[in-house]
């Protein structure tokens, strides 16, 4: 069985949840990323996206200065021994693009939609679950590639910034 363990990004950029929003934005810019795992004394407390900073922070009528004021605290997590199908289903069910992989509150890594695409899912159930994720996010209509195997063979997933 293919598991998430094989595709996890283990070097995840984290930030203390008491840090200022500007620090998060700078960290994202410096690493060319749009997602941070928020921690407090090494334990996962939330996640923060570039969109969170814009919508909940900068565009909010309230003045939020700390990450903990706007981060998402309901973290969708999976274990590293979860199947690729389970990972796809969690992404689709929760309308998210990245899945935190953890053992309890201990961060193991992150898996994204792009990671699942790169894995070249051949299992029909996993393929169906991934199609639902892509439809949910309307991600450049990438889900269409799964309906045409010739198209799938000609597409380089690295060409798409997910």
Secondary structure, 3 states (H helix, E strand, C coil): CCEHHHCCECCCCEEECCCEHHHHHHHHHHHCCCEEEEEECCEEEEEEEHHHHHHHHHCCCCCCCEHHHCCECCCCEECCCCEHHHHHHHHHHHCCCEEEEEECCEEEEEEEHHHHHHCCCCCHHHHHHHHHHHHHHCCCCHHHHHHCHHHHHHCCHHHCCC
